[in-house]
Amino acid sequence: MRRYLPTLITAVITLAYVTFALAQNSGDVGEMLRLGIRARAGEAGAETGYDGQFVYFFALDPNPANVSAELVDVPAYRYQRILLSLLAWLVSFGQAAFAPWALIALNVLAHVIGTFLLSELLAHENVSRWWALVYGLWVGELFAVRLALTEPLAYALVLGALLASRAKKETWAAILFALSLFAKEVTLLFIGAYLAWLISQRAWRAAGRAALIMLAPFAVFQLLLFYWFGRFGLGSGGAGATGFEIIPYMGLWRIGSESALALLVLGLLLVPAAVLPSLWGMVESLRRLRRREWELPVWLLLFNAAFIVFTPFSTFRELLGMVRLLNGLLLAVLCFGAWSKAPRVLRYATLWLVLLLMLANETT
């Protein structure tokens, strides 16, 4: 029973949060998922919706020929994250009344499974399973569950791949990594780290086979997206997105050009939550690599920390977007802390839980 306690606690708290959020929205699952229904109906001052609405639209009808430019801001970018929508479509039979519930149920399940898989990874490193609660209670994941976003499924697949690789089942790892790309393309960071690890171990044949399994289907899909929508899906975001930065952390500092007060407020949150952890992750991983410690957790930390350094301004200025993006770095830090047997790293990771205070402003 003790093996499952962190997972059970995660399940109870996640369900409680979703239930509370639903109650706060008077049982209106459409409003809870921020589908922007009222705005499209012409109601003045209504919310325009959030990213989960696109997952919902594709769950109603995944046929790319029926994607409406009036409903979807950047069709190719949104459609490349099709896996959760397809699963919800299958579960709900494409019925509008059932699709939001299917999305929530699938995300709760994915998040709980992801937490269990992380606890298994920690146990294999002879580290307490309780550290998995840092991920299970992470605000970025809880928001994603409630808002019908794709992170819980994507990272559950990543964790499954990491566990398969830990068991030396590299083919299964590659398959799970490949599936994660169709949930959310940001898992390319974990795929890049995985390939870098295989290459550093001089496992040339394994690296080539894994690259083919993981990347070929997604590359073909990108060509299909170009054929259907006139552009590739990969990019820095949807409507209003800015490009990746060249100068480190410029995405954060650019906020000051719009509002010094906004930079101060967001800086107080994002410097300790994003800048300092990613800076430490870069320095520590590079230090380990110079010492020829070419292990997978080191590469995971490097890739995920480096990504934060060059994150676009359009993501930095949106706190909800940033806590979602930090999912990958949090997982990388936990994996690294477990592998390196560094209790201090794991203890510091719990500081991210302070951001659970964000939930107080996001239930309505």
VMD Tcl script that draws the C-alpha trace (Angstrom):
set ca {
  {0.00 0.00 0.00}
  {2.85 2.42 0.82}
  {3.98 2.09 -2.79}
  {0.81 3.81 -3.98}
  {0.33 6.45 -1.26}
  {1.86 9.42 -3.14}
  {-0.22 8.50 -6.18}
  {-3.41 8.16 -4.14}
  {-2.83 11.53 -2.48}
  {-2.29 13.09 -5.90}
  {-5.51 11.52 -7.18}
  {-7.56 12.76 -4.22}
  {-6.21 16.32 -4.36}
  {-6.54 16.52 -8.16}
  {-10.15 15.32 -8.05}
  {-10.90 17.71 -5.18}
  {-9.46 20.63 -7.14}
  {-11.41 19.77 -10.28}
  {-14.62 19.33 -8.26}
  {-14.11 22.66 -6.50}
  {-13.39 24.45 -9.78}
  {-16.53 22.97 -11.30}
  {-18.60 24.10 -8.31}
  {-17.12 27.60 -8.59}
  {-18.34 27.69 -12.20}
  {-21.87 26.57 -11.27}
  {-21.38 23.19 -12.89}
  {-20.71 24.75 -16.30}
  {-17.89 22.60 -17.64}
  {-17.56 24.81 -20.71}
  {-16.79 27.87 -18.62}
  {-14.49 25.86 -16.35}
  {-12.42 24.80 -19.36}
  {-12.54 28.37 -20.68}
  {-13.98 27.43 -24.02}
  {-14.88 31.04 -24.78}
  {-18.47 30.06 -25.61}
  {-20.00 33.33 -24.51}
  {-17.47 35.41 -26.43}
  {-18.24 33.56 -29.66}
  {-21.92 34.13 -28.99}
  {-21.21 37.89 -29.02}
  {-21.47 38.60 -25.30}
  {-19.64 41.86 -24.56}
  {-16.73 41.53 -22.13}
  {-16.77 37.73 -22.16}
  {-13.55 35.73 -21.97}
  {-12.16 34.66 -25.35}
  {-11.12 31.27 -24.02}
  {-7.83 29.49 -23.47}
  {-5.72 26.85 -25.19}
  {-7.88 23.94 -24.03}
  {-10.71 25.11 -26.27}
  {-8.73 24.02 -29.32}
  {-8.24 20.55 -27.83}
  {-12.02 20.50 -27.32}
  {-12.80 21.57 -30.90}
  {-10.64 18.77 -32.31}
  {-12.24 16.30 -29.90}
  {-15.61 17.13 -31.46}
  {-14.31 16.70 -35.00}
  {-10.67 15.70 -35.60}
  {-11.03 15.87 -39.38}
  {-8.43 18.46 -40.51}
  {-10.61 19.39 -43.47}
  {-13.21 20.75 -41.05}
  {-10.88 22.92 -38.97}
  {-12.29 26.43 -38.93}
  {-9.93 29.41 -39.03}
  {-12.63 31.35 -37.16}
  {-12.38 28.99 -34.18}
  {-8.67 28.07 -34.25}
  {-6.09 30.86 -34.22}
  {-3.13 28.96 -35.75}
  {-4.52 25.63 -37.05}
  {-1.21 23.88 -37.80}
  {0.29 24.79 -34.42}
  {-2.80 23.66 -32.50}
  {-3.52 20.55 -34.57}
  {-0.04 19.07 -34.08}
  {-1.13 18.34 -30.46}
  {-3.83 15.98 -31.64}
  {-3.37 12.94 -29.40}
  {-5.48 14.05 -26.43}
  {-8.24 15.23 -28.75}
  {-8.29 11.89 -30.55}
  {-8.52 10.00 -27.27}
  {-11.35 12.24 -26.07}
  {-13.12 11.84 -29.41}
  {-12.96 8.07 -29.06}
  {-14.16 8.13 -25.46}
  {-16.96 10.65 -26.01}
  {-17.97 9.45 -29.51}
  {-17.54 13.05 -30.68}
  {-20.52 14.26 -28.63}
  {-20.28 17.90 -27.51}
  {-21.96 17.13 -24.18}
  {-19.44 14.42 -23.28}
  {-16.21 15.78 -24.78}
  {-15.30 18.23 -21.94}
  {-15.88 15.51 -19.36}
  {-13.79 13.09 -21.38}
  {-10.95 15.61 -21.54}
  {-11.00 16.17 -17.78}
  {-11.22 12.45 -17.01}
  {-8.36 11.61 -19.36}
  {-6.19 14.35 -17.91}
  {-6.88 13.29 -14.32}
  {-5.95 9.73 -15.29}
  {-2.81 10.83 -17.16}
  {-1.66 13.01 -14.27}
  {-2.19 10.26 -11.71}
  {-0.42 7.71 -13.91}
  {2.43 10.16 -14.50}
  {2.86 10.63 -10.75}
  {2.98 6.88 -10.23}
  {5.55 6.42 -12.99}
  {7.71 9.14 -11.44}
  {7.45 7.44 -8.05}
  {8.65 4.22 -9.71}
  {11.62 6.04 -11.23}
  {12.50 7.48 -7.84}
  {12.21 4.08 -6.19}
  {14.58 2.57 -8.77}
  {17.12 5.18 -7.69}
  {16.56 4.20 -4.03}
  {14.98 7.57 -3.31}
  {11.72 8.08 -1.42}
  {8.59 7.92 -3.55}
  {7.19 10.88 -1.63}
  {9.23 13.27 -3.75}
  {6.81 12.42 -6.58}
  {4.29 14.64 -4.81}
  {6.30 17.67 -5.94}
  {5.13 16.77 -9.45}
  {1.72 15.48 -8.37}
  {0.89 18.78 -6.66}
  {2.66 21.05 -9.16}
  {0.42 23.96 -10.10}
  {1.30 23.74 -13.80}
  {-0.03 20.18 -13.95}
  {-3.15 20.92 -11.91}
  {-4.02 23.85 -14.15}
  {-3.49 21.66 -17.21}
  {-5.85 19.01 -15.86}
  {-8.59 21.52 -15.13}
  {-8.20 23.48 -18.38}
  {-8.14 20.48 -20.81}
  {-4.51 21.09 -21.78}
  {-2.11 18.51 -23.15}
  {0.75 18.51 -20.61}
  {-0.51 15.69 -18.34}
  {-0.69 13.22 -21.22}
  {2.58 14.39 -22.79}
  {4.59 14.08 -19.58}
  {2.96 10.80 -18.56}
  {4.23 9.39 -21.85}
  {7.67 10.91 -21.22}
  {7.80 9.34 -17.77}
  {6.74 6.01 -19.24}
  {9.57 6.32 -21.77}
  {12.11 7.14 -19.06}
  {10.96 4.15 -17.00}
  {11.16 1.89 -20.06}
  {14.68 3.11 -20.74}
  {15.58 2.51 -17.09}
  {14.50 -1.11 -17.67}
  {16.67 -1.19 -20.84}
  {13.61 -1.45 -23.09}
  {14.81 1.19 -25.51}
  {12.37 0.32 -28.29}
  {9.41 0.87 -25.97}
  {11.04 4.05 -24.73}
  {11.32 5.34 -28.29}
  {7.67 4.48 -29.03}
  {6.44 6.31 -25.93}
  {8.62 9.32 -26.74}
  {7.19 9.32 -30.25}
  {3.63 9.35 -28.89}
  {4.48 12.18 -26.50}
  {5.30 14.41 -29.47}
  {1.71 14.09 -30.67}
  {0.52 15.23 -27.25}
  {2.80 18.28 -27.05}
  {5.87 19.07 -29.10}
  {7.82 20.47 -26.14}
  {8.72 16.86 -25.32}
  {11.34 17.30 -28.05}
  {13.54 18.48 -25.18}
  {13.39 15.04 -23.57}
  {13.87 13.34 -26.93}
  {16.91 15.50 -27.67}
  {18.36 14.67 -24.25}
  {17.67 10.96 -24.78}
  {19.44 10.95 -28.15}
  {22.36 12.94 -26.73}
  {22.70 10.33 -24.00}
  {22.67 7.42 -26.46}
  {25.27 9.14 -28.62}
  {27.45 9.93 -25.61}
  {27.38 6.22 -24.77}
  {28.52 5.47 -28.34}
  {25.31 3.49 -28.86}
  {25.21 4.51 -32.51}
  {22.82 1.84 -33.73}
  {20.43 2.35 -30.82}
  {20.52 6.11 -31.37}
  {19.75 5.75 -35.07}
  {16.90 3.35 -34.47}
  {15.46 5.51 -31.69}
  {15.71 8.66 -33.83}
  {13.84 6.94 -36.64}
  {11.07 5.69 -34.34}
  {10.71 8.96 -32.45}
  {11.11 11.57 -35.14}
  {10.07 10.06 -38.49}
  {6.30 9.88 -37.73}
  {6.28 13.44 -36.41}
  {8.25 14.69 -39.42}
  {5.70 13.10 -41.76}
  {2.92 14.67 -39.70}
  {4.55 18.08 -40.07}
  {4.48 17.64 -43.85}
  {0.79 16.78 -43.63}
  {0.18 19.89 -41.54}
  {1.88 21.95 -44.23}
  {-0.32 20.32 -46.87}
  {-3.52 20.87 -44.88}
  {-2.88 24.33 -43.40}
  {-0.09 25.90 -45.46}
  {2.52 25.92 -42.70}
  {4.37 23.61 -40.33}
  {3.12 23.22 -36.80}
  {6.37 23.81 -34.93}
  {6.68 27.31 -33.56}
  {6.86 29.43 -30.43}
  {3.11 29.69 -29.85}
  {-0.31 30.56 -31.19}
  {-1.72 33.97 -32.10}
  {0.39 36.82 -30.76}
  {3.41 34.64 -30.09}
  {6.91 36.11 -30.29}
  {10.01 34.23 -31.40}
  {12.60 32.50 -29.28}
  {15.11 34.87 -27.75}
  {18.84 34.99 -28.54}
  {19.96 36.91 -25.45}
  {19.54 34.81 -22.27}
  {16.34 35.57 -20.32}
  {15.48 38.47 -22.60}
  {11.94 37.11 -22.69}
  {11.57 38.16 -19.07}
  {13.38 41.48 -19.31}
  {11.29 42.57 -22.32}
  {8.30 42.76 -20.00}
  {9.84 45.94 -18.61}
  {9.46 47.65 -21.97}
  {5.69 47.35 -21.58}
  {5.34 47.85 -17.84}
  {7.93 48.26 -15.11}
  {5.33 47.21 -12.56}
  {4.55 44.02 -14.49}
  {8.28 43.22 -14.64}
  {8.56 43.73 -10.89}
  {5.57 41.52 -10.08}
  {6.39 38.76 -12.54}
  {10.08 39.01 -11.71}
  {9.38 38.36 -8.04}
  {7.70 35.12 -9.07}
  {9.69 34.01 -12.10}
  {13.23 34.79 -10.98}
  {13.07 32.21 -8.15}
  {10.74 29.86 -10.05}
  {12.33 29.90 -13.51}
  {15.51 31.98 -13.83}
  {17.49 30.69 -10.84}
  {16.56 26.98 -11.28}
  {17.37 27.06 -14.99}
  {20.63 28.94 -14.40}
  {21.64 26.41 -11.77}
  {20.57 23.56 -14.08}
  {22.76 24.87 -16.90}
  {25.82 25.31 -14.68}
  {25.42 22.01 -12.85}
  {24.75 19.92 -15.95}
  {27.68 21.44 -17.87}
  {29.92 20.85 -14.87}
  {28.89 17.20 -14.79}
  {29.40 16.80 -18.52}
  {32.91 18.24 -18.28}
  {33.58 15.52 -15.72}
  {32.36 13.01 -18.30}
  {29.28 12.12 -16.30}
  {27.32 11.53 -19.46}
  {24.21 10.03 -17.88}
  {20.64 10.58 -19.03}
  {19.51 12.72 -16.03}
  {22.38 15.13 -16.70}
  {21.29 15.56 -20.33}
  {17.64 15.97 -19.23}
  {18.65 18.77 -16.89}
  {20.76 20.51 -19.54}
  {18.13 20.49 -22.29}
  {15.24 21.60 -20.08}
  {17.23 24.28 -18.27}
  {18.63 25.70 -21.52}
  {15.15 25.99 -23.01}
  {14.03 28.34 -20.22}
  {17.01 30.60 -20.97}
  {15.72 31.33 -24.50}
  {11.96 31.19 -23.82}
  {9.96 33.76 -25.83}
  {8.70 37.00 -24.36}
  {5.11 35.97 -25.15}
  {5.47 33.01 -22.80}
  {7.32 34.84 -20.03}
  {4.66 37.53 -19.84}
  {1.92 34.91 -19.21}
  {2.31 33.40 -15.74}
  {0.03 30.46 -16.50}
  {2.02 29.68 -19.64}
  {5.26 29.77 -17.68}
  {4.16 27.38 -14.94}
  {3.04 24.98 -17.66}
  {6.41 25.31 -19.38}
  {8.22 24.62 -16.11}
  {6.73 21.11 -15.97}
  {9.66 19.78 -17.95}
  {12.32 21.49 -15.84}
  {10.68 20.30 -12.64}
  {10.73 16.70 -13.88}
  {14.34 17.04 -15.00}
  {15.38 18.42 -11.60}
  {13.62 15.58 -9.77}
  {15.23 12.95 -12.01}
  {18.64 14.56 -11.59}
  {18.25 14.89 -7.82}
  {17.28 11.23 -7.52}
  {20.10 10.00 -9.76}
  {22.77 12.15 -8.08}
  {21.52 11.22 -4.60}
  {21.36 14.92 -3.75}
  {18.75 15.50 -1.00}
  {19.37 19.25 -1.18}
  {18.26 19.34 -4.83}
  {15.08 17.44 -3.99}
  {14.37 19.63 -0.98}
  {14.81 22.79 -3.04}
  {12.42 21.38 -5.66}
  {9.64 21.47 -3.07}
  {9.89 25.28 -3.05}
  {8.06 25.23 -6.39}
  {4.96 24.16 -4.45}
  {4.68 27.73 -3.13}
  {3.10 28.55 -6.49}
  {0.07 26.49 -5.47}
  {-1.13 29.87 -4.14}
  {-1.95 30.66 -7.78}
  {-4.91 28.31 -7.53}
  {-6.69 30.83 -5.31}
  {-7.04 33.20 -8.29}
  {-7.78 30.59 -10.98}
  {-10.84 28.71 -9.76}
  {-13.42 31.00 -11.36}
}
mol new
graphics top color blue
foreach p $ca { graphics top sphere $p radius 0.5 }
foreach p [lrange $ca 0 end-1] q [lrange $ca 1 end] { graphics top cylinder $p $q radius 0.2 }
display resetview
